[in-house]
Amino acid sequence: MGVYNEQGEAPGEPQTQKVLENGGVRGGHSITSPRSVSRHISKVPFTQVVKDTMYIVGGWTPEDPSCPVEQFCPLKNEWKNIAPMNHHRGNVAVCSLQGMIYTVGGSDSVSCKSNVERYDPQTNKWSSDVAPLSSPRSRVCTVEMGGYLYALGGHDGMACTNTVERYDSKMNSWSKQTPMQSRRCGAAAAVMNGQLYVIGGSDGVTPMNTVERFNPSDGTWYACPPMLNLRENAGCCVHLGHMFVAGGRDELNLELSAVEKFDPDSLRWAPVKHMRCKRNNMSLTVFEGQLLAVGGSDGITDLKTLEVYSQESNTWSHFGSMKTQHPGGHVVMVTTSNWR
């Protein structure tokens, strides 16, 4: 597996699919009739092919409102442009749900938005017939849990909120959930061991290091140990049983390269080797078993580059580049499966 490299190098060999085998084969008879052939065929095992596809969605500034969308193609080891969103906006949340990509909220140079769009990878088209949030919000945090899409916090143009809404794709509707303990915008979120964690962000004045956890079984939020660093606009994901948080911006408005991870057993945060680049408004994701840091801004320019983390050596290394810059854009992974 490799990602397009500006020097034309492929950092690894392509591995496009993970295969899970189920079932078995039972012996047949020496003489077969059409009926027995049918029975035999029915006992041939099916193979479930699970495929992760990586997308980078959005990226908007008044100077560059193009809002591009790219898909990574492992077989060609390159990124390709696909259909852009219908409504271009910045600070938009991006998340996958049931094989689709959803963009939630955001803002333009005038106001915050409540609208939601859905992208279908099969048709390469965006739809705007998705129910909007209950109120306009920018810098919302989104995550998928239990077959639902959760939208957390955000800034409504006046203040940060602690609002939590859950989207049901079957009903095409949002419902209010228990609000967070703290008001947050620009927070990060991840699901680990069936619990929803919201990390950092800003209260509208300064970045935060506080963490809270939502238990869907009782609908309650619980305080968790704080991070080692104050940060907003960080990347976050779960990898090898730990929750990693990387990059963002601190209380001095300085871009961060610092990384840390949370151990759910010891309930402690531990520092991880810094990334090679400072990355504010970055994405952190796992693709084919590897932890990747994608995009963001180093305070001078919007980055197209990716880095990969090695758990064994506790180091980051260059891992190629996207085709274009995505200021404020986010990576999303779409998982599809079929039986063969």
N, C-alpha and C positions, 0 to 999 in steps of 0.2 A: 504494500500500500504506500502510495506517495502522494504528495500534493504538489501542484505546479510550482516549479522553482524558477526564479528569475534567471538563474544561470543555466537553465535547461536540464538540471540534474533531477533525477527521481530518487528521493531519499530511501525508497524501499520498493519491494515488488508489490504489484496490486493483489489485494485479497478482497474481493467484492462481496462475498457472501459467507454467512455462517450457516452450517447445515445441522439440523437436528433430526435424527432418525427415530421412527416409532414403528411398532408392529414387528411382524416376523413372517417367514414363509414356511408353509407346511407342505409336506410331500403330496404328490398327486398319484393317479393310477397310470398303469402302463398303456391302457387303451382309453382314449378320451373321446367323449361325444361332445357336440356343441354345448350341451348343458353343463357337462363336467368342466369344459374349458372356461365357461363363464364363471363357474364356481371357483376355479383355480385363479383366474384373473382377479377376482374379488379379494383373494387372500394375498395378493402381491402388496408389499408394504408401501405406504405413501411416505414421502419425504417432505417435511416442512422446511421451506427455504425462507430464512429470515434475512432481510436486507435493510441496512441503515444507509440513508442518503443524506448528505450534508448540504445545507443551504445557508447562504448569508443574505439577510433580508433587510432592505432599507438603508438608510444613511442620507440625512437631509440637513442642509444648512441654507440660509437665505442666499448664500453665494453659490451653492451647488445643490439645487433642489431636485436632482435627477432621480433620487430614490431607487437605485438599481437593485436587482435581485440576481444572485448567482447560484448555480448548482455545481457541486464538484463531481466530476466524472472519473472514477478510479481507473477504468480501462484505458482512457486516454491520458490519465494523469494531468488533468487540467480542469479549470473552471470555465463554465459557459454562462452567458447571460440568458435569462428567461424572462417571462412576462413581468413587467413592473406592476406595483400596486395601482389600484384605480385612483386612490387619493393619496397624494404625496404629502408626507408629514414627518417630523422628527420626533425623537424621544418616544418612539412607539414600542410597545411590548410585543414580543414574538414568541409563539409557542405552537407545538404540534399537538394534535388531538385526533386519534383514530385515522391516521394516514393523511390528514389535512394540515395546512399551516394557517394559523390565525394571527392577525395583527390587531392589536387592541389599543385604543386611545391614541395619545400622542398630541402634537401641537404643530401649528405653522407659525409664521411670524406675527400672527394676529391673536389667535385664541387656542384654547385646549379643545380636544375632540373627544367625543364619546363613541364614535362609530367603530365598527369591527368589520374586517374583511377576512375572507376565507379563500385559500389557494388550493386548487386540486392538481396534484402533480400529474395525474393521468391525462388531463385536458390542457394543462398549462394555461389555466384561466383563473382570474380572481373574481369572486362574487361579493356583492355588497348587501345581499339579502340576509345578513346575520343581525340578530337583535343587538342594539347598542347597549353600552353600560348605562347605569342609572343616572350618571352625571358625567360631564366632560372631565377627563383627567389626563395629565401628561406624566411621564416617568412612572407609569404603573409597572408593577412586577407581576409576571404571569408564570404559572406552573401547572402541569397536568398531574392529577392524582385521582385514582379510582375511576377513571373514565370521564372525569369532569375537568373543566378548565377553571382555574382560580385566578382572579385578578385582585391584587393586593395593594392597598395604599395608592399613592400617586399625588400629584399636585393639581388642584382644580383651578389654578389661576390666581387664587388668593392665599391659600394655605395648603400644607400637607394634610392628608387624611389618613385615618386608620380603617377605612372602609374595606370590607372583604365581600366579593361577589363570586358566585359559582355559576358557570355556564353549563346547561344541559343541551347537548346538540340534538337530542331526539325531540325535545320540546321547543328548541330554538328560543330559550329564555334564560335570563339571569335571575338569581335569587340571592338576597342578602344573607350573609353568614355572620357568625360572631365576629365583631370587629377586633383588630389587633390591640394589644396593650399600648402600643406606641404609634404615633403618627409617623409615617415614613413615605418618602419618595426616593426614587433611585436606589431602592433596596435590591438585594439578590435573594433568590429562593431556590430550594432543592427539596426533594422528597427522599427520605432515608428511613428504612425500616417501618414504612407505613405512616410516618409522621412528616408533616410539612414544616420546614424551617424557613424563617425569614431573617435575613442577616443584614445588619448595617443599614445603609441608606442615609438620608438626611432628614432632620426634623423641620427643614425649611430655613434654618440658620446655620447649622454646623453638621458635619458628618457624624455618624454614630458608630459605636462598636457593639451595641446591644444586639442580642439574638433572642428570638422567641420561637416556640414550637407549638404547632396546632395538632391536637389529637382528634381525628375525625370521629372516633367512637363516642366521645363525650362532648364534642363541640367546644372544647376549652383550649385557651392559649396558656402556655406555661413559659416562664422566664428560663433562659439557658445561660451557661457561662458566656461572658462577653468575649469578643475577639481580642487579639493582641493589639490590633491597629484600628483606629478610626478610619472608616472608608465609606464612600458612596460610589455608585456606578461601577461596582466590582463585578467580576465574573465568578460564577459558582457552579459546581457540579459534584456529584458523588463518584468516587473512583477508588477501587480496591478497599471498600468498606469504610472509607473516610470521606468527609465533606471538605473539599478544597475551595478556598476563596482566594482570588488573585486580583491584583491591580486596583483600579479605581482612583479616587482622589481623597486627600486627607484634609484636615482642618485648616491648613495653610493654602488650600487650593493647589497643592502640588500633586502631580501625577505620580502614581506608585508602581513599583516593580515588585513589591513585597508580596509573598505568598504564605499562607498558613493553612493548616488542616485541623479538623475536629475529629476526635476519636469518640464515638458514641458509647464505648465501654468505660473509658476512664473519665469521660466528660471534660476533656482538656483540649485546649488549642496548642499546637506546636508549630514553630516556624519551619518553612520549607525554603529551599534555595530560591533566591530572587530570580525573576525572569531576566532575559537579556535586555529587554526594552521596558521602559515605563509605558503603561497602558491604562488610560482612563476610558470608560465606556467600552470596555472590551467584552469578549465572550470567552467562556471556558466550557469545553465540551469533551466528551469521550467519543472517539471515532475508531472503530475496529480495535478496541482495547487500549487505545493510546490517548493520553490526556493532552489536549491541544489548547493553547492560548491564541485567540484570533483577533486581529484588528485592534481597534482602539486608537487613542491619540497619545503621543508622548509629550504634548504641550507645545510642540512646534509644528508637527505635521500629523495628518491622519494616516495611520499605518495600513498597508496591504499585507503585511507579513504574518506568518504563523510561527509558533514555537511548539516543540514537543517536549514533554517531561519524561525523564527516565527515573523510575522509582529506585532502581538498583544503584545508580551513581548519584542520585539526588542532584541532577543537572538538567538545564534546559538547552536545547539546540535549535538552530534554524530549521524550519520545515516548509519552506516555500512561500508563495505569495498568491493572493487573489488577483483578478484582472484589474479591479478598480478599487478606489477608496470607498469606505462605507462609514462616514462619520455618524456615530450613534446607532449604526445598524447592529443586528444581532444574528448569531448563528443559531440554527434550529436543526434538529435531527429528526427525520421522518422514518419510522420503522414500518416496513410492509412485510407481509408473509403470504405465501401461497403453498398449496400442496401439489406435489408432482408424483 
